[in-house]
Amino acid sequence: MNGDFLFLVFFLIQFLVMIVIRGYYGWKSPDRKKSLRELTKNAVEHEGRLSFILLILVGIFMMAALVLYLFYTPLFPWLVLPFPDWLRWIGVIIGFISLFLLWWVHSTLGRAFSKALTIQERHIVVSDGPYRHVQHPMYTVFLIYFLSWFLISTNIFFIIVWVLFLFVVFARMPKEEEMLLDQFGDKYREYMNRTGRLLPPLRKKDTSSDIGKE
């Protein structure tokens, strides 16, 4: 088994595990009872039409990059960077770490999880697990996960996927925060004041008034 094929196997394993995690918690989410039309309407309403279109385009580009890497890499050798194996193994390691974190985030959210920006019925402010210190750990996890794609595959298209997803993250975060502020007011504002957006705050913030769940 040559090195490139071994890394391809690890890439596929991690990709399939990600699909299983997202699929399982997506199936448990109240969103599964909503029609595609309703989900699209909610997404456009909370994200804005341009942001929603950007998200769709990034998804299409990501799938095209996956197909290119899995089936057509030998036809485009100039897309492959000469990374040393130790760097690719780092990609494998952080990929598995990100999958554990992805499961942790989803299991913490429970029924509050939604692929679109929306307020669920009986929505709550989740402030335990990874949300205790970070407002948007799902985005952080996927930034790590997509970075592992690039390191494992050494394919230039995947660093483009990472950059495009970064644009999506910074376009979505303010809209998500605005939506939650409208719903929860000072309760969510207090939560924002004592947590980091993508990483835990460097300095410990005041936690004397915990938000918790209702």
N, C-alpha and C positions, 0 to 999 in steps of 0.2 A: 504494500500500500504506500504510494508516494505521498509526500508532504501535502501537496495541493489537494489531493483527494481526501486526506484526513481532515484538513481544515474545512473542506466542503461538507463533510459529514457532520462535524460539530456545528457548523453554520445551520444546516438543515434541522438538526436536533433542537437547537435553540429557537429557531423560527417556529417549529411545530409546537414546542412547549408554550411559546408566547401566544400562539393561536388558541391553544387549549385553555389557557388561563383567561384570555379575553372572551373566548366563546362561552366558557362556563359562567363567568360572572355577568356577561351580557345576557345569558339565558335567565339568570336569577333576577336581573334588573326589571323594574316595572316597565322599562322601555319596550320590552318584547311584546307587550300588549298593545302598543301604539302602532298605527299604520306608518308606512314609509312617508306618506304625505304629511302626517301630523308631526313626525320627527323632523322632517325637512323644514316645515313651517316654524317649529320652535327654534331650530338651529339658526335659521335666517333672522328670526326676530331678535335673538339674544346676541348673535355673533356679528350680524350685519351681512349684507349680500356679498360684498367684496371679500370679506374674511372667509365666508363659507365657500366661495368659489376657489379661493387660494388653498383652503384645506383639501378640497376635492382634487385640485391640480397636483398638489403634493402627493396625495394618495396614488394618483395615476402614475406620476413619475417614479414613485417608490416601487410600484408593481413592475414597471418597465425595467427598472434597474435590477430587480430580483430575477426577472426572466433572462435578462442579458447575462447576469453573473452565472446563473445556474445552467444555462444551455448554450450560450454563444461566446463565452470568454475567449476561447481559442481563436475566434475570428477577429477579435479586437485586442491584441496583445498590448497595444499602447495605452489601454485603460488600466493596466495592472502595474502597480508600483513595486519596486524591488525591496520590500520589507524583509528584515531578518526574521527567522522563525521565532526567536524569543519575543519579538514584538507582537507577532500573531498569536502566540500563546497567552500573552497578556490580554489580548482581545477575547480569547476564549474564556479566561478567568473572569473578566469584568462582565462578560455576557451572562455567565451563570449567576454571578452576584446580582446583576440587574434583574434577572428572572425571579430570584428569591424576593427582591424588593418589590417587584411588580405584583407578586402574589400577596405580599404583606399589605401593600396599598389597597388592593382590591378587597381583601378580606376585612380590612379596617373600614372601608366605605360601606360594604354590605349593600343594602338596598338603596343607598344614596348614590351608587355608581350610575353614571350615564355617559355614553359616548358623546352626546351632544350637550351643549350648555343649556341646561334646563333646571327648573325647580321641580323636584319630585313631590308627589303627595306625601304629607307628613315629613317633609324635608327637615333635617337637623344640621346643626353645625358640628361637624366631626372634628374633635380636637385631641384624640388619643392616637396611639400608634405613631406612624411617621408624621401624622398631622399635628403632633404635639409641638413640634419645633419648626415645621415647614408648611407653608400654605398650599403649595402646588407640587407635592412629591411625585405625582404621576408624570408630570412633565420632566422632572429631574431624572426619573427612572428611564424614560424613553430616550432622553438625550444620552444617557450612559449606554443604553442598549443599542442605539443606532451608531454610536461611536464604535462599539464592539463589532458591528457589521463591517465597518470600514477597515478596522485593524485585522480582522480575520480574513476578509476577502482581498484586501489591498486594492480594491477596485475604486477608481476615482469617482464613479457615479454615487457611491455610498457616502462620500464626504459631502457631495452636493445634496443628497437626501438629508444629511445632518444639518447643513446650513439652512436648507429650506424649512425643515422642522423647527429650527431655532426662530425663524421669522414667524412661523405659525404660533409658537409659544408666546412670543412677545406681543403678538397681535391679539391673542386670546386672553391673556392674563388680566389686562385691565377690564375687559368686558365681563369676565367671570366675576371679578371682584365687585364691579358695579352691580351686577345682578344679585350677588349675595348681600351687598350693603343695602340694596333696595328691600330685600326680603327680611334681613335680620337687624339692620340698623346698627346701633351702638355696640351690640353684642359681637357682631362680626368685626367692627372697627377696632374694638379692644383686642380681639384675636389677632388682627393684622399687626397691631402695635407691638405685640410681644413675640412674633414669629418672623422667620425669613421667608422670602418668596420662593426661591428654589433651593436654598441651602439654609441650614440652621444659622441664626445670627451669631456673629463672631463674639459679641459680648452678650452675656446673659441679661435678658430683659425682665422687667417686673412681671412675676407670675402670681402675685398675691391674689388676683381675682381671676380664677380659672373659669373658662367658658363652659367646658364639659358638654354633655349631651342632655337633651331634654327628653 
